[in-house]
């Protein structure tokens, strides 16, 4: 990887138990690695951080606490200041006020997200030991922008929730021990981007094999995605797996389903946020949606589809926009919006269903919208309001191969087409046309256009991103419906694409045959709920009066309900294709009006339509003998009456079953309400637990710092004690009230001191000095700050030089006196001998 540009930064996130792995990692980092290392910990906001001093012991790199505006330098270690968040302002640090409340702060996520924006594919984020889930969202942001993400092996962490959460979220590239991460990081940084020869047959075959492995395991065909994007993502996985050639990486994939899944996640572009391209959404709410409402003055139930919804932000944005327009206009008629949101990534769909988002949405959603449509979550983020969530149905779907939703009023497909080849784009635009109603709205991304399909869509005035669906000839949209997954083929730039006239003629002929000869058909599930309608079915089905009910039993016309119920039951039981031939339908007067053939066939269990049944309706000529009037034979009339009565009874039983289903549904809703109450209580307990957990992490960090300080203090105390004792000078330290603070062993020869005398007044202790003025002189020293020195005799015949000096603290504050006693008995004896000799000479 190139070394040019801004200094690459390695973000290190940890909380409880994270001090040891941080030290282990930094101890293995070479001083000239070329990276800057930033340590983000949950620090006590009320306590001065000692972390820089502690880390400086394990690395030769300078360790500093970050200050606002400090430049980012290579081969330096930076520590976040307590009670702050950290970001970047260009190549300098930006110290920010803390986000979230106490117990809900996520400084690691905040910094990692800022690091992802600054570094892109040069960013590195590491998560070590800690409680909670802080760091997971940040790792996802780094990974989505092509950076490297690492996590400590959970078994080696003192507290594993943080690394375990990141690993479970599948946002970690490398899981290793802290001491191994430096070498893995160096290998990744030295890796050169793979050069893919576009004209090499070996490379072409390897790429085909790779796409085939993906298709076989995930059901997703990436052959029609743009090669530049695909190769960039494949190259990232190759570097992480240390594969020099694409063929080597394909060999790794062939025996490693987990790596195939990781590559699948890598190829899916999951970048999204609320209200992307704000001007488009403003135009939608100010113009497009009001026009849509005005076209239905009596109210309407609108339908929308958001393909490639990722984690749901786009779908929720549409729901919020619709509610905002209703709130502004307050129409008297009733309008509803049902949104179908789909994506290829099942994990993203699961996250979208939860409707939980981090605090970063505050940058894209207005405070008013946050208050109206979101509920603050316990982790500092937000949860979408339940009534908004219930307007959206999330499902896994492949837009390339699966059938589309139909009869839509709005289709929001933003920034998806840019990842597809021109060939695939030309297939999807007519599909969008087919899915929308006439006058429906198509929302595209900032780089998406309908291309040359000018007769299918017209841009709305004032914006180039919202289009209105136009009516078009059937020939123009002949290729709208994808019926199967295409075989994997890799188009290369060197291949010349020739249009096939035979292909156009074939598709047109097939379309005419489907139009004129294919029977009307309905796809239903085992309960009879209609999933899809093909052709004109008005002669056989009609909407039931009252509340909308898309069930075949409720919509079947008189004379067909009994036969359809029997056909559906037999088909579900697996009896193959079931048919009823020549069924007579009667008009309101009871006369035969037409005959038809009904068939029912259960779809294969291993196919995409598993669990559904296809019903077909084919009109056939009415037999001549059936054109006679109804028989007057009493026996026939009696049979007909019995048949009618049986049908009425069956209808009654079916109505009872429907009522039972409604009652069960009501009971289920009550249970769901009870479950939500329990969940709310559980969330409150979780919030309390996390606050205690956060406090515990802060106390753990402070305890580690204090333990280190205590060790230092013990060492200093030992040094000082040995120093004082080695001087062989009696010394007593007194506080401002002349109470004993400390004394040396030599002092016990003058004062009868024992360890329990500490903190007692010095005047209470028996001594051998003839110096009753000691306390008075000490008070005078405290008052004048001028030391005193006297020669004092002892009761045992000895002499001491007593020196009293002020005691100054490291802050230069007077806090007592220091009294030293120097034994001068030998000097006094010599002095007396000299004087005696001098008198003898005189």
N, C-alpha and C positions, 0 to 999 in steps of 0.2 A: 504494500500500500504506500502511496507517495507520502513524503514527509512535508511537503510544502504547505503554505497557508498558516492559519492561526495555530497556536499551541494546542495539541490534542489534550483533552481532559478526561481523566478517569474518575468517575463519581463513585464513592464508597458509602453505602448506607448500612447502618447498624443501630441496634438499640440495646436491650438487655443482653448481657453476655457477649457483646460485640467487641469489647476492648482487646481481648486476647487474639481473635482472628485478625483484627486490623494490624496488631503488632506483628503477627506471624507473616502476614502478607507484605507489609512494608519492609520487614527484615530481609526478604528475598528479592526486593526490587533493586536492580542495579542503579547507581547514582546517575548514569548517563542514559536513562531509558528514553528520554525525549518527551515524556508525559508530565503533566501537572496532575497531582492527586488531591482530590477534595473529599474530606471526611465529613459526613453528615450524620450526627447522632442526636438522639432525644436527650437534650441536656436540661438540667434544672434551671429554669429561667431566673431563679432568685439566688443562684450560686455562681461564684466566679469559676470559670472553666479552667481546670488544670490539665486538660487533655493535650494541648501543645507541648507542655513540659514533659509529660509522660511519653509521648510518641517520639520526642527528640532523642530519647535514650536508645531507640531501636533502629534509627536510620541516620545516615550521614547527610541526607537532604535537609535543607532548612525547613522547619515547621513553624507556621505562623497562624495566628487567628485572623480571619478575614476581616478587613475593614472596607467600608464602602469606597468604591473607586480604585481599589488595589488592582494592579496589573496582574494578569495571568502569566506566570513564568514557568518554563520547563524545569524539571528536576526540583520542584518545590512541593511541599505538602501543606495544604490549607485546611483549617478547621473552622466550621461554621460557628459564629458567636451564639451564645445562649439567647433564647427567646426571640429568634429572628428566622426568616426564610432567606434563601440565597438564590440569586439569579445572575444574569449577565447583562452588561451594557457594552456590546462590542467585544473587545478583548480585555475588558475589566469586569471585576465583580460588582454586583449590585446587592447590597444588604437591604432586605425588605422587611416591613413589619410582619409579625406572625399572622398567618391565615388560620381561621377556625378558632374554636374555643379550647380551653384547657381540657385535655383528655381526648381531643379530636384533631389535633394538629398533625399534619402529614408533611413534614419538611423534606423527607426523602423523595416522595412523589413530586413535590413542587420543584425541587432542584433537578431531578432526572428529566422532567418535562422541559425545563429551560435548557438543559444540556442537549436534549434531542434537537431542539430548534437551532441551537448554536452549532452543534457538531455534525448533524446528519450522520453520514456513514462513518465519520471519524470519532463519534462519541462512544464511550465505554461506560457501562454502569454495572456495579457489583453490589449484591445484597449479602450481608453476613447475618449472624445470629440476632434474633430479636423477636418480640411478641407482636401480634397483630398482623396487618396486611400492608403496612406502609412500604412502598417501593414497587409493588406489583404494577400499578397503573403507570408509574414512571418507566419501568422496564419495557412495558408495551409500547410506550411512545418512542423510546430509543430504538427498539427493534423495528417498528414500522418505518422508521427513517433510515434503516440500513445499518445502524450501529451494532456494537457487540454487547450482549448481555450475559452476565455470569451470576451464579449463586453458589453459596457454600453448600457442600454436601450435608443434608439435614442431619445425618447420623453423627456428624462431627460438631454440630452446633449445640451450645448449652441450652438455647431456646430456639426451636426449629420452626415456629409458625411463619416467620417472615420468609425464609427461603422456601419452605414447603408451599406457601401460598403462591409464590412466583412460579415455582415448578408446576404446580397444579394448573395454573392459568396458561401454561404452555407459551411463556414469553421469555424463556431462558435458553440461550444457545449452548452454554457450557456449565456443567455442574462438576465442581472439583473441590479439593481441600484448599484452604487459604494459601498454604505454602506452595502449591502447584500452579496457582493462577498466574503468577508473574511470567512463568515460562510459556503458558498457553497464550497469554496476551501478546508476548513477543513473537510467537509463531504466527499468530493472526495478523499482526502489524506488518511483518516482513512479507507476507503473502502477496504476490503480484496478481492482478486481475488476469483471468484466463483469456487467451486469444482464441476466438472461435472462427476457424476458416470456413467461410460461407460456401465454398465450392468443393469441400472435401467430402468424398463419398462416405468415409468412415464416420465423420462428424454427423452427416445426415442420417445415417443408420442409427447411430447412438441416440440422436435426438428423437427419432421415431420410436425406439425402444423405450426411452424415458417417458414419452407421452403415453405409450401403450401401458406401461406399468401404472401410471397415474390413473388412466381410464379404467383399468381392471380393478384397482383397489378402491378408488373414490367415486367412479362413475362420471368423472368430469373430463371433458375433452378440451385440452389447452392448445390444440394444433391451430385453431383459428385466432388465437391471441397474437398480438404483435410480438415478433421475435425479439426485438431490442429489449422490451420489458421482460420477457421470459428469460432471456439469456442473462440479463443482469441479476435476476433473482436466483437463477441456477448457479451462477458464479459465486454468489455469497455462500450458499450451502457447500459448494466445492471447497472454498477456502476453509470453512469450519471443519470439514472432513479431511483436509489436507490431500485433496485429489488434484493432480496436475492436469489430467486429461478427462474429457467428458466420458469417454468409454470406461475409465476407472470408476467414475462416480456412478455410472449405470450399473456396474458390477456390484457396487455397494448397495444400491437400491434393490437389486434383484433378490438379495438375501436379507433385507432389513425392512419389514413393513413399517416400523416406527419412523425410519428416515423418510419413507414415502409420504407418511402423514405430515412430517415436518416440512417437506418440500411443498406439499399441497397447501399448507398454511402459509408458507412463504410466497407462493405464487398468487394467493388471493390478496388483492389490494384492499385493505380494510380502513382506509383513511376517510373519516367523515366527522362532521360536527353539526351542531344546530344552526339552521338558517345560513348555510353557505351561500355566498354571493347575496348579501343582504338586499341589494337593489332589486333582484329578481323576486324575492319574497315580498318586498314592499309593493311592487307592481301587482303581484298576485293578489294581495289583500286589498289594494286600493282599486283595482280595475277588473281583473279576470274573474275572481270569485263573485264580486257583486253582479257582474254581467251574467254569470251562471245562475245566480239566484233569481235575477230579474227574468230570465227565460222560463222560469217555473214559478209563476206567481201564486199558485195554489199549494206550494210545498212540494218536496221531492225527497226521495231516499237516494242520495248519490253514492256512487262506488268509485274507489280509487285503487290504484295498484302502484306499489313502490318496489320495483325489482332491484336487486343488488342493494338491499337496505343496510347491510353490514350490522352494526349494533343498534340500529333503530332510530338514530337521531333524525334522519330525513323523514321517516314516517311520522314521528312525534311532532316534527316541525310543521308538517302538513295538517295534522290534527289541531295543533295550537292555532295555526293560521285560520283554519275554518271556524274555530270557536271565537277567535278574535273578531272576524267579520260578522258573525251572528251577534256578538255582544255590541258591536258598533251600530248595526242596522236595526236590531231588535224587530225582525219581521213578525207579522201576526201568523203567517203560515208556518207549518212545522217542516224543518229541514234537518236531515241527518246525513252523516258521512261514514260509510263503512270502508275501511282501508285494509287492503291485503298487502302485506309486506313480506317479501321473500328474499332469500339469499342462498348461495351455494354452501356457505360455511355454517354447519350445524351449531358449532360453539357460539358463533356470533348471534345466531337466532336465539339461542338460550339466554344469552346476555340481554338481548333486546326485549325478550319476554319479561324479564325481571324489571325493566324500567328503572334501573338504578344507575346514577351517573355521578362522577366526581365533581368536586367544586369548580373544576375548570370550565364548566358550562356557563359560569357567571360572565365570562368574556363574550359570549355569543347570545345570551338570552337576557332580555331587559329585566330590571328588578320587578317591574309590575307583572311580567309573565312568570317569573320565578315564584312570586307570591300566589298567583292565581292557579298555576298548573303544576306546581311541585310542592313536595313535602320534605323538609330537611331530614336527612338520614343520619343514623347514629355515627357513621364514619366521617362526618363532615361534608358529605355529598348531598345528593337530592334524589328523591323517588317521585316518579311521575304520578299524578293524581289518578285514582282508580277509574273514574268515569272516562277520562281521556284514554287510559290504557285499554279499556273495554271496547273502544271503537276500532281497534287494530287487531287483525289476525295475522300472526307471524307463522311462517311455514318455510321449510327447506325446499328449494326449487332451482332447477337448472334452466335458465332462460333460453339457452341454446337448444335444448332437446325436449323440455317438458312443455305440455300445452299451456297456452296463456290464459289469463282471466279475460272475460269478455263483458260486453255491454258496460264499459267503464265511462265515467264522466271525466276522470283525471288520471293521467299516467305520468308519474314522476320518475324519470330515469336520468339521473344526473351524474356526469363524469364517469360513465361506464363505457360508452362507445369508443372512447379514445384508446382503450386497451385492446380493441378488436381490429382485425384486418378489414380492409374495405369490402371484401367479399361478404364477411359476416354482417357488417353494418347494413349492406344492401338487403340482407335477409330479414333483419330485425325491424327496420323502419316500416315495411309493409305489414309485419306482424303487429306493430304498435297501431297501425291504421285499422287493422282488423279488430283489435281488442277494444278500441274506442267507439263510442257512439258518434253520430254526426254532430259536429259542434263541440266535441269533447276537447279537453286541454291536454297538450303534451308538453311537459317541462323537461328541458334538456340542460346539460351542464354548460359551463362557460366555454368549453372547447368542442361541444357536440353540435351537429347540425343534421337536418334531414337529408342533406346531400342534394341529389338531383330530383328528388321526389316532390317537385313543386306542386303537382296536382293532388297530392295526398295531404299536405299540411301547408298552412299559410301562417307566417309569423304575425302575431298581434302587434298592433301599432304601439310604439313606445318601448318595445323590448325585442331583443333578438333571441330570447331564451324560452319563450312560451309560444306555442303554436296551436292553432285551431284545426281540428280534423275536418277535411273536406270529403264530399262524396267523390268516388272515382269508379271507373269501369272495372268489372270483375277481372278482365285480362291483366290489368295493371298490378293487381295484388295476387296473382296466381300462385306465387311461391310463399305465401304467408305462413303456412302451418308446418312446423318441423315435426315429422312423423317418427323419426328414429335418430339415434345417435350416429353421426357420420363416422366413417372410418378415419383413423388418424392419418393425416397427410401433412407433410411439412412443405409449404410453398417457399421456395428460395428465390432470391432476387435474380438469379441467373436463368430461372425458368421463364419461358415466354408463355403468357396466358392467352389462349385463343378462345373467343366466344364460340359456343356450340349451338348452331341453328337447330340441330336435332333435339338438343335438350329443351330449347324453347318450345318447339312443336310438341314434344312429348308432354311437357307440363300443361300446355294449353288443352291438348286432347284429354288428358286425365282430369283436368278441371271441368271440362264439358260433360264428361261421363259421370263425375260425381254430382254435378248439378242436375242432370236429367234422369239418371238411372239409379243413383244411390237412394235407399229408402230413408225415411225419417227415423231417427234413432235417439235414444236417451240413455245416458250412463248414470246409474244409480248405485248407492251402497246397499249393504245387506238390509238396512231398515227402510229402504225405499226413498231416501233423500236424494234429490236430483243433483248430480255433480256437473253434468254437461248436456246440452241439447244440440242436436245436429238436424238441420233441415226444418221444414215447416210441420209443426206438430199440433196446430190449432184444432184440427178435426178430431184429435184424440185426447188432448189435454186442455184444460182451462183453469185459470187461477180460481181457488176457492174463495168464497165470500168471507169477509171478516179479516182477521189478522193474517198477514202474508204467511203462506205455508208451502214451501217448495218440497212437498212430498208427493211421490207418484200416486199413493193411495188417495190423497185428498184432491189431486188435480185430474185424475182420470175421469172421463165423461161416463155417464150412465151406460151400462152395458159392457163396460171394459174393466171395472174395478175388480170383480170377482176373478176374471181370467188373468188379469195382471198379477193379482196377489198370488194365485196358484203358480203361475209361471215363475215369479220371483222366488217363491219358496223352493220349488223344485230345482231351479238353477243354483241357488245357494247351497243346496244339499249335494251338489256335484254330479248331476245326472247328464252332463254334457249340454248340447244345444237342445232346448225345449221349444216346440213349435205348436201353434194352434192355427189351423188353416180354415179359411172361409167363414170367419166369425161375422155374424150379421149385426150391423148397427141399425137402430131404428130412430126415426125422427120423433118430434114431439107428439105426433098423432099416433105413434105406435107402428107405423108402416116401415118396412125395410128400406133403408136409405143407401147403404153401401156395405160391401164385404171387405174384409181385410185379413191378412196373415200376420200373426204375432210370433216373434221369436225371442228367446231369452238365452243368454250364454254368459256363464261366469268367466271372468278374465283370468289368465294364468297366474298362479300363485307366485311365480318367480319374476313377474314382469312389473313395470311401473304402475299398472292399474290393478294390482292385486287387491282382492277383497271387494271389487265392484262387479256389477252385472250390466251387460249391454242389452237393452230392449230395442227391437226394431218394429216399425209399423209399415206394412206394404199394402196399399189398396189394390184389390183384385175385382174383376167383374162380378156383378151379382148374379148368381145362378138363376136360370130361367124359372125353375120350379119355385124359387123363393119369391118371385114377383106376384104370386097369387095372394089373394087376401087371406086374412087369418082364418084358420079352420074353425068351423062351427061345431066340431066334434066335442062333446062334453068332456070326454076323457082328456083330450088335448088341452082344453081350457083349464081343467082341474090341475093338470101337470104344470101348466104355465103359472097358475095361481100359487101352487106350492113352490115353484122356482122363485117367483117374486117374493114370497114370504121368506124363503131361505136367504135370499139376497138381503132383505131387510134385516133379518137376524144377524147376518154376517156384518152388515153395516153397523148395527148396534154394538156388536162385540168389538168391532174395530174402533168405534167411538169410545167405548169403555177403556180399551187399551190405550188410546190417545190420552184420555183423562188420567189414567194411571201413570202414564209417562210424565204428564204435567205435574202430578202430585209428587212423583219421585224427584222431578227436577226442582220443585219447590223445597222438598226436604233437603236435597243436596245443597241448595242455596243457603238454607238455614245452617247446615253443618259448615258450609264454607264461611258464613258470617262468624260462627263460633270459633272456627279455626283462625280467622283473622284477628279476633279479639285476643286469643291465646298468643298469636304471633306478635301482636302489639305489646302484650305484657313481656314476652320474651325479648323483644327489642329494647324495652326499657331496662330489663335486667342486663342485657348485653351492653347497653350504654354505661351503666354503673360499673360493670365488670371492666370495660375498656378504660374508664377513667381511673379505676384503681390500678389497672395494668400499667397505664401511662405513668402514674405516680410511682409505682414499683420500679419501673425502668429508670426513672430519674433518680430514685433513691439508690438503685443498684450502681448507677454510674458515679454518683457522688460518693458512695461507699468505697468504690474502687480507687477514686482519687484520694479520699481521706486515708485509706489504708497505705497508699504509697507515701503520702505525706507523713503519716505516723512512723513509717519505716525510716524516712529521712530524719525525722525529729529524734528518733531513738539513737540513730547513728551520731547525730550532732551532740546529743546529750552525753553519750559515751565518750566522745572526743573531748568535750569540755570538762567532764569529770576527771578524766585521766590527765588533762592538761593542768587543772588546778591542783590535783594531788601531787603531780610530779614537781611542782614548784616548791613544795615543802613549806608553804606559807599558810598560816591560819587565816581563813577568810570567812566572814559571815555576811550574807546579803539580807538586808532589812527592807521592809516596805515602808510606805509613807507614815505608818503608825508605829514604826519601829518593832514590827513583828518579824520573826525569823522566816525568811523565804527559802534560803539554802545555806549550807555551810560545808566546809571541807573537813576531811578527817582530822587534820592537824588542830582544828578548833576545839576538839573534845579535850585537849590537854589544858585548855584555859577555862572553858565553860563546860559544865557537866551536861553535855548535850546527848540526847538520844533521838532516834528517828521520829518519835511521837511529839517532839518539841517544835516541829515545824508549825508555823502560824501562831506560836505563842509569843508574847512580848519578851524581849531580851532581858528586861529587868527582872523577870520571874526566875531566871536561871542563875544558880549559884556559880560564882566564878572566883578565880584566884587573884584577880587584879585589885590593886589599891587605887581604883579609878571610879569613885562614885559619880563623877561629873560626866560619865560617858553619854548617858541619854541626853543631858542638856547640850553637850557639844554636838551630838548628832542632830538635834532639833535646830541648832544654830546653822549647821551646814545646809540643812534643808531650806532654811530661810534665806541665807546669803549666797548659797551655791559656791562657797569658798571652802576648799578642803582644809582640814586641821590635822596636825601631826604632833604627838606628844610621846615622851619617854616615860613609861609607867612601870613601877616596881610591882612585884607579886608578893603575896604572903609567904611564899616558899623561898624567897630570896632571889628570884630571877628578875629579869628586866625585859620589857617589850617596847618596841616602837609601834604605837597605835596610830594608824592613819585612817581618817574618815573622809570619804569622797562621795559626791552625789552619784546616784545610779541613773544612767540615761538609757532609755529604750531606743530601738532602731528608728523610731519616729522622732528622736531627740526630745523626748518628754521625761522630766524628772519624776521618778517613781520609787523613791527610797534612797538608801545610802549603802555603800560598801565599806565594811570595816575590816582592815587587814592588821594582823599582829605579826611583827617580825622579831624573832628572838635575838636580843642583843646582850644576853647575860655574859657571854665570854668577853665581849667588848667592854662591858662595864667592869668586869673583874680585872682586865688588863689595865683599864683606866685607873682603877683604884690602886693596883700594884705600882703603876708609874708614879702616881701621886705620893704613895708611901715611900718609894725610893727617892723621889725628889725631896721630900721632907727630911729623909735620912741624910742626904747630901748637904742639905742646908744646916 
